[in-house]
Amino acid sequence: MACSSCFNSCCPGCGGNRVITCPTSFCPPTPPVSPDCDLLCELQVSESVPVVAPTTAMLPITSVTVTTDQVGDRVLLEGTVEWAPSGILTLPISILPLSISLGVPGTFRIWRDAIGVGGTNIFETTDTSSLLSLSLSALILPLTATLTFNPTTTHFHFVDQTVPPGPHTYFLTVDVPAGLTTGITTSAFVFTAEEINPNPPV
């Protein structure tokens, strides 16, 4: 086997000297590659993701479309979302005692083919935006509490193992918590979908 370079990694005999041929024993055999094998041709998955029907309004974030071409294909879904409750939340307070939440939850969902009726909610995860600051308009009643919350970055991934063959659009949404009149703002996001062929026979 001819050396392509004096520093060819499979030819340790090259060193700093020019050689013409490499003994074949220096070069490990190249493993065969199946014509049907792509970069993710085998994936083993164990996952448990209970899904509960949403009880509040949902905010669509984005969507991606991918086509599976055979029974047994899986779709790897990955996402990152930077989000926070929109604006500033104000609470009028006229009686005590009062309980104030120190965080706002955001439940992210992945829907296959449609949001809500007609689609399948295949994944959900909940994260919390923590309280950044709280200020009081006075020290006696009545008063107003003003709350701001931290931006939060949520990461997730999921494998859709029951997707039928054909084109499918995956929708990413976030639940808007009940009582949060200002809603939720997503300042940045990445959402990807990748088809994975069935695992090769053992």
Secondary structure, 3 states (H helix, E strand, C coil): CECCCCCCCCCCCCCCCCCCECCHHHCCCCCCCCCCCCCCCCCCCCCCCCCCCCCCCEEEEEEEEEEECCCCCEEEEEEEEEEEECCCEEEEECCCCCCCCCEEEEEEEEEECCCCCCCEEEEEEEEEEEEEEEEECCCCCCEEEEEEECCEEEEEEEEECCCCCEEEEEEEEEECCCCCCCCEEEEEEEEEEEEECCCCCC
